[in-house]
Amino acid sequence: MKKLIINSRIKLSVALLTFASLTVSCSDFLDTPPEDVFTDANFWTSENNVKTFSWLNYNTFNGYGNNAGTTADFYFHASSTGLIDDNLAMNVFTNFLTAPNATNANWNEYYTLVRRCNLMLERVPNVPMDQTKKNHYIGVAKFFRAHTYFRLAQQFGDVPYTDKYLAQSDPNVYKPALSRSEVIDNVIKDLEEAIPMLLNVDDSNVTVNKYTAYALLSRVCLSEGTYRKYNLGQNGNTYLQKAKEASLAVMNNNSFKLNADWKALYNSVELMNNTEVILTKRYIKGVLGNSVQAYTNTSTVQNGLTKFAAESYVTTNGLPIKQAGNAQFLGDNTIANTFANRDPRFAKAFSTADYAYSDKPYNGLTSITGYVFQLYNNPATTGTDVSTIGQNQIDAPVFTLSEVYLNYAEACAELGTITNVDLDLSLNKVRTRAGIATLTTDGTNATASGVQINDPQRTTALEQLSGIVNPIIWEIRRERRIEFMAWTTMRKEDLMRWKKGDYLDTNANPDVVLGARIPALIGGNTKTKVNAQGYVIPYAAGVSRLFVSPKNYLSAIPTNDINLYAAEGIELKQNPGW
């Protein structure tokens, strides 16, 4: 199967790619393709053609990027796409956009993909192929349409929605936006229809199947249930229950198992057949490369872990570092003390040998906050495979069993029904793999190593800005943060659905623009500046980032599209604050 997938993808013809472009582009009516190129009229003739067409959808998973650049879910941030989070400080200060852009790459890409899915849904029923396979590819198209509209709603809120493949001249091409809630309900409907149609094919986790759809349904419903609760003040229990049930469908499949090594999810050249990975984005030499290792293993200044994120790592007894009486925490006056007795994922993601900054590189590496990122290092990759932009080959996870476990635990906690049995079925498996004490709960509180957890951070003024959560929800959120520390979009999406945008505000949360503690630099005449306590100040004096609510909870609708719709007599409303 591996050889077939690789060779088939390499052999995609220019003619097919030209066909794909013609059939999904907004300008498809401008050209008449030559006779030796596939057209909509002569393409839909076999299962192989349908399969090949469906592969065009997989670039929607960014992973470590779709080209030699740095447009990736993981590690990289970009102000144009709003990927600002509270875990990693970018090597150049990043702020929110202040005014709407004329265009938005995501908006264009997502609607192109929606149109492609709608074309597939219209044509596949008439392709001469086995009905079971036909149903499977209809399910694949519904999956990708659901995934795309989910991301549109997350980023833009109310958006135009269509489930038909329309000619450019069709008046229904321009329709008023559907409410975000209605869009998400359609997303869930697509996934619930797709699941019984999708085959549980033995595809080595590289293509969409039934369990990929369950994993996405789990993600979507958890997101919607908590969004409605925290952003809209509504009861989201219907969605949370669906999230729980979808998670269980994956958890009950014994073919999925956690790996012994957490780091292997992020530094493996090959994630194909990995039992923890429900879907992977593959990088194959000569076909598709990425640049994530080139940026974390060269002289380029690394994005760095923030003080706010570093302090979220508990000690191995499961207790927060600031909890009174937690003798395992030795302080952070030295790098040895900082990492001593801490959640082992901390040391797997960042170097424990030394900090690195502009005045004192470590093995040629520097970091904007002092913490040296090591998550993507793989001893088996050397030379140009690591150092060359666009030539890195480590695979990226898209859906994992660990995410499903944490989705399940959070859904149970938000429903108010969580038990120790639920924790042992899900979150505690993740913690055991990590090497930290497991949790118990009475449904509200959380206990580790026989001690009730009382994290002072949970009730600070920062938390009061948007609402204090109970201890078990707090600890589940912490676990999610640590498990997916460098999964940038996941963290940003979590903050948005929990209504925790204030975490990104440098005035409300100054720890989000501080780095490692290096007391030796206090008062020194160095390029690297620290505050009075010795914490690295990564940016120039006076820079700040203000999170404006509700403005920064959604991206602006591209103004060109607002004008395009207005020319057709349709009002496409700009998002609040823009």
Residue pairs with C-beta under 8 A, 6 or more apart in sequence:
1 202
1 203
1 204
2 204
2 272
5 206
5 207
6 284
6 287
8 52
8 55
9 55
9 284
9 287
10 286
10 287
12 52
12 55
15 36
15 37
15 38
16 38
16 52
18 33
18 37
18 38
19 33
19 37
19 38
19 39
19 40
19 43
20 53
20 56
20 116
22 28
22 31
22 33
22 39
22 40
23 39
23 40
23 43
23 116
23 119
24 112
24 113
24 115
24 116
24 119
25 112
26 112
26 168
28 168
29 167
29 168
29 169
33 39
40 119
40 123
43 49
43 53
44 50
44 123
44 124
44 126
44 127
45 127
45 128
46 127
46 128
46 129
47 127
47 129
47 130
47 133
47 137
49 127
50 120
50 124
50 127
50 129
50 137
51 137
53 120
54 120
54 137
54 140
54 141
56 116
57 113
57 116
57 117
57 140
57 144
58 207
58 281
59 66
60 109
60 110
60 113
60 144
60 147
60 148
61 279
61 281
61 396
61 398
62 71
62 72
62 73
62 281
62 489
63 72
63 73
63 74
63 281
63 283
63 290
63 395
63 396
63 398
64 72
64 73
64 74
64 75
64 281
64 283
64 290
64 291
64 292
64 392
64 394
64 396
65 71
65 72
65 76
65 290
65 291
65 292
66 288
67 390
68 289
68 291
68 389
68 390
69 291
69 390
70 76
70 78
70 291
70 295
71 78
71 81
72 290
72 292
72 396
72 488
73 396
73 487
73 488
73 489
73 490
74 266
74 292
74 396
74 486
74 487
74 488
75 88
75 292
75 295
75 296
75 303
75 373
75 376
75 486
75 488
76 83
76 292
76 295
76 303
76 488
77 83
77 84
77 85
77 88
77 90
77 94
77 303
77 488
78 94
79 94
79 95
79 96
79 97
80 97
80 101
80 105
81 105
81 106
82 96
82 97
82 155
82 492
82 555
83 488
83 489
83 492
84 90
84 94
84 95
84 96
84 492
84 504
84 545
85 488
85 491
85 492
85 495
85 504
86 306
86 308
86 309
86 491
86 495
86 503
86 504
86 509
86 512
87 305
87 306
87 309
87 481
87 485
87 486
87 488
87 491
88 303
88 304
88 305
88 306
88 309
88 486
88 488
89 303
89 304
89 305
89 306
89 368
89 369
89 512
89 513
89 515
89 538
89 539
90 303
90 368
91 300
91 301
91 302
91 303
91 304
91 368
93 513
93 538
93 539
93 540
93 543
93 545
94 545
95 545
96 545
96 546
96 547
96 548
96 552
97 556
99 556
99 578
100 556
100 557
100 558
100 559
100 574
100 578
101 556
101 558
101 559
102 558
102 559
102 560
103 558
103 560
104 555
104 556
104 558
106 151
106 155
106 555
107 152
107 156
107 557
107 558
107 561
110 148
110 149
110 151
110 152
111 152
113 144
113 145
113 148
114 145
114 148
114 149
114 162
115 165
116 144
117 141
117 142
117 144
117 145
117 148
118 141
118 145
118 162
118 163
118 164
118 165
118 166
119 165
120 137
120 138
120 140
120 141
121 138
121 141
121 142
121 145
121 163
121 165
122 164
122 165
124 134
124 137
124 138
124 141
125 134
125 138
127 134
132 199
133 199
135 197
136 197
136 198
136 199
136 201
138 194
138 197
139 193
139 194
139 195
139 196
139 197
139 198
139 213
140 194
140 198
140 207
140 208
142 190
142 191
142 193
142 194
142 197
143 190
143 191
143 194
143 198
143 208
143 212
143 213
143 216
144 208
145 163
145 190
146 186
146 187
146 188
146 190
146 191
146 194
146 216
146 220
147 216
149 159
149 161
149 183
149 184
149 186
149 187
149 190
150 184
150 187
150 216
150 220
150 223
152 159
152 183
153 159
153 180
153 183
153 184
153 187
154 223
154 493
154 496
155 554
155 555
156 554
156 555
156 557
156 575
157 180
157 554
157 575
158 177
158 178
158 179
158 180
158 183
158 573
159 177
159 178
159 180
159 183
160 174
160 175
160 176
160 177
160 178
160 565
160 572
161 175
161 177
161 178
161 182
161 183
161 186
162 172
162 173
162 175
163 186
164 172
166 172
166 173
167 173
171 568
174 564
174 565
174 568
174 569
174 570
175 570
176 570
176 571
176 572
177 572
177 573
178 186
181 228
184 220
184 224
187 220
188 217
188 220
188 221
188 224
188 239
188 242
191 213
191 216
191 217
191 220
192 217
194 213
195 210
195 213
195 214
195 217
198 208
198 209
198 210
198 212
198 213
199 209
199 210
200 209
200 210
200 211
201 207
201 209
203 209
204 272
204 273
205 271
205 272
205 273
205 274
205 277
205 278
205 279
205 280
206 272
206 279
206 280
206 282
207 279
208 279
211 249
211 250
211 253
211 256
211 278
212 278
212 279
212 399
214 246
214 247
214 249
214 250
215 246
215 250
215 278
215 279
215 399
215 403
215 404
216 399
217 242
217 243
217 246
218 243
218 246
218 247
218 250
218 403
218 404
218 407
218 408
219 243
219 399
219 403
219 407
220 243
221 239
221 240
221 242
221 243
221 246
221 411
222 239
222 240
222 243
222 407
222 410
222 411
223 493
223 497
224 236
224 239
225 236
225 237
225 238
225 239
225 240
225 242
225 243
225 411
225 414
226 236
226 240
226 410
226 414
226 497
226 498
227 236
227 496
227 497
228 234
228 235
228 236
228 239
229 235
229 236
229 414
230 466
230 467
230 497
230 498
230 499
231 497
231 499
231 553
236 414
237 415
240 411
240 414
240 415
241 411
241 415
243 407
243 408
243 411
244 408
244 411
244 412
244 415
247 404
247 405
247 407
247 408
247 411
247 426
248 408
250 256
250 278
250 401
250 404
251 401
251 404
251 405
251 408
251 425
251 426
255 275
256 275
256 276
256 278
256 401
257 275
257 276
257 401
258 275
258 276
258 401
258 402
258 429
258 430
258 433
259 265
259 274
259 275
259 276
259 433
260 433
262 345
262 348
262 433
262 434
262 483
263 348
263 349
263 375
264 274
265 271
265 274
265 276
265 277
265 397
265 400
265 402
266 375
266 376
266 394
266 397
266 486
267 375
267 376
267 377
267 378
267 394
268 274
268 378
268 394
268 395
269 378
269 380
269 381
269 393
269 394
269 395
270 395
271 277
271 280
271 282
271 395
271 396
271 397
272 280
272 282
272 395
274 280
275 401
276 397
276 400
276 401
276 402
277 397
277 398
277 399
277 400
277 401
278 398
278 399
278 400
278 401
278 404
279 397
279 398
279 399
280 395
280 396
280 397
280 398
281 395
281 396
281 397
281 398
282 288
282 395
283 289
283 290
283 392
283 393
283 394
283 395
283 396
284 393
285 391
285 393
289 390
289 391
289 392
289 393
290 390
290 392
290 393
290 394
290 396
291 389
291 390
291 392
292 376
292 392
292 394
293 376
293 377
293 378
293 381
293 385
293 386
293 387
293 392
293 394
294 300
294 386
294 387
294 388
294 389
294 390
294 391
294 392
295 302
296 302
296 373
296 374
296 375
296 376
296 377
297 365
297 376
297 377
297 386
297 387
298 364
298 365
298 387
299 361
299 364
299 365
299 366
301 358
301 366
301 367
301 368
302 365
302 366
302 367
302 368
302 372
302 373
303 367
303 368
303 373
304 367
304 368
304 369
304 370
304 371
304 373
304 515
304 516
304 536
304 538
305 349
305 350
305 369
305 371
305 373
305 485
305 515
305 516
306 369
306 511
306 512
306 513
306 514
306 515
307 369
307 511
307 512
307 514
307 515
307 516
307 517
307 535
308 503
308 509
308 511
308 512
308 514
309 481
309 485
310 332
310 338
310 346
310 371
310 516
311 321
311 322
311 457
311 511
312 478
312 481
312 482
313 321
313 342
313 343
313 345
313 346
313 482
314 320
314 321
314 342
314 343
314 436
314 448
314 478
315 321
315 326
315 328
315 329
315 341
315 342
315 343
315 436
316 328
316 341
316 342
316 343
316 344
316 435
316 436
316 437
317 326
317 328
317 341
317 436
317 437
317 448
317 449
317 451
318 431
318 436
318 437
318 438
318 439
318 448
318 449
318 453
319 326
319 328
319 448
319 449
319 451
319 453
320 326
320 453
320 455
320 456
320 457
321 329
321 342
322 329
322 455
322 456
322 457
323 451
323 453
323 454
323 455
323 456
324 454
325 451
328 341
329 341
330 337
330 340
330 341
331 337
331 338
332 338
332 516
332 517
333 517
333 519
333 534
335 352
335 353
335 354
335 355
335 516
336 352
338 516
338 517
339 346
339 347
339 352
343 434
343 435
343 436
343 482
344 434
344 435
344 436
345 434
345 482
345 483
345 485
348 374
348 375
349 373
349 374
349 375
349 485
349 486
350 371
350 372
350 373
350 374
350 375
351 362
351 371
351 372
351 374
353 362
354 360
354 362
354 372
355 362
355 367
355 370
355 371
355 372
355 516
355 518
356 362
356 363
356 365
356 366
356 367
356 370
356 372
357 366
357 367
357 370
357 518
357 527
357 528
357 536
358 366
358 527
358 528
359 521
359 526
359 527
359 528
362 372
365 372
367 373
367 515
368 515
368 538
369 514
369 515
369 516
369 536
369 538
370 515
370 516
370 518
370 528
370 536
371 515
371 516
373 486
375 485
375 486
376 392
376 394
378 394
381 392
381 393
381 394
384 391
385 391
385 392
385 393
386 392
402 430
402 483
403 483
403 484
403 490
405 425
405 426
405 427
405 429
405 430
406 426
406 427
406 430
406 476
406 479
406 480
406 483
408 422
408 425
408 426
409 418
409 422
409 423
409 426
409 427
409 476
409 479
410 473
410 476
410 477
410 480
412 418
412 419
412 422
412 426
413 470
413 472
413 473
413 476
414 473
416 443
417 443
418 441
418 443
418 472
419 441
419 443
420 440
420 441
423 438
423 439
423 440
423 441
424 438
427 439
427 476
427 479
428 438
428 439
430 479
430 483
431 437
431 438
431 439
431 479
432 438
434 482
434 483
436 448
437 448
437 449
438 448
439 446
439 447
439 448
439 453
439 472
439 475
440 446
440 447
440 448
441 447
441 472
443 472
444 470
444 471
444 472
445 452
445 453
445 470
445 471
445 472
446 452
446 453
446 471
446 472
446 474
446 475
447 453
452 471
453 471
453 475
454 471
455 471
455 474
457 463
458 468
458 469
458 471
458 474
459 468
462 502
462 503
462 508
462 509
463 469
465 502
465 508
466 498
466 499
466 500
466 501
466 502
467 499
469 477
477 494
477 498
480 494
481 491
481 494
484 490
484 491
494 500
495 501
495 503
495 504
496 553
499 553
501 547
501 549
501 552
501 553
502 508
502 509
502 547
503 509
503 512
504 512
504 545
504 547
504 552
505 512
505 545
505 546
505 547
506 512
506 513
506 543
506 544
506 545
506 546
507 544
507 546
508 547
513 537
513 538
513 539
513 543
513 545
514 531
514 535
514 536
514 537
514 538
515 535
515 536
515 537
515 538
516 535
516 536
517 530
517 533
517 534
517 535
517 536
518 528
518 530
518 534
518 535
518 536
519 530
519 533
519 534
520 534
521 528
521 529
521 530
521 534
521 536
522 530
522 532
522 534
528 536
529 536
529 537
529 541
530 536
530 537
531 537
548 577
550 576
550 577
551 575
551 576
551 577
551 578
552 577
554 575
554 576
555 575
556 574
556 575
556 578
557 572
557 573
557 574
557 575
557 578
559 574
561 572
562 572
562 574
565 571
565 572
566 572
